[in-house]
């Protein structure tokens, strides 16, 4: 789980950010599952960091909704309720069609090429087997949505999407019927094709259908 960019010589704020990033990545690709306890001492040992630095990193994750802290018990990977899970996808339905419209207006040929390369990577992981391939597929799938937010050019929305994609991973890990992401590769391709044509309306429609499809794999009764 350690981050190669982490350095004990870096300022405390940078070390806390690096720990936050490494833990967030582990949450997103489900190496850390909902309910997992994050001991300050154990995390500190893993990253050779003081409890003060670790506490700061955990506070960042708590602010994003990925970690919950309980008095006298410590910090745990968030375990979203069914209502919280529904709110995550309701938020995505409100935000992502607008992101698709904005991206259609700004996307460049170089962006299209970058998306095609990313989709090739996603397909590679889908065709491979094993837990490492599955984690790679989940990350590549989430990266598609984050790249769209980047192309849309709104840094506020980009930060929102970073949080929503991470929260979605928690929700899918907890409530997914298949235990994997149903964020379909073919649907990503269809959205990108609409963006390449400059068809903002179609891209938004496909995005909304896509989010609905992701949520159909969830069983909130579990």
FENMO-V936702 format. One line per field, one symbol per residue. ss: DSSP state (@ for helix, = for strand, . for the rest). phi: phi as a letter, one per 40 degrees, with the letter a starting at -180 (. if undefined). psi: psi as a letter, one per 20 degrees, with the letter a starting at -180 (. if undefined). A space follows every 50 residues. Layout:
# FENMO-V936702
ss: ???
phi: ???
psi: ???
This chain:
# FENMO-V936702
ss: ...........@@@@@@@@@@@@@@@@@........==.@@@@@@@@... @@@@@@@@@@@@@...====...====....@@@@@@@@@@@@@@@@@@@ @@@@@@..@@@@@@@@@@@@@@@@@@@...@@@@@@@@@@@@@@@@@@@@ @@..@@@@@@@@@@@@@@@@@@@@@=........@@@@@@@@@@@@@..@ @@@@@@@@@@@@@@@@.=....
phi: .cbcccacccddcccccccdcccccccccgcbcdgccbcdccccccbfbc ccccccccccccccgcbbbbdgbhbbcdbccdcccccdcccccccccccc cccccbcbdccdcccccccccccdccccbhcccccccccccccdcccccc ccgbcccccdcdccccccccccccbcccgbcbcccccdccccdccccgcc cccccccccccdcdccccbccc
psi: iqphippiiqqhghggghgggghghhggjkhorpippnphgghgghjlqr hggghgghhghhhijiqppppjhbqqpqnprhghghhghhghhhghhhgg ghhhhiqrhhgghhghghhggghghhirqrhghghhggghghhghhhghg hhjohghghghgghgghhggghhhiphijrpknpghhgggghghghijng ghggghgghggggghiiqoii.
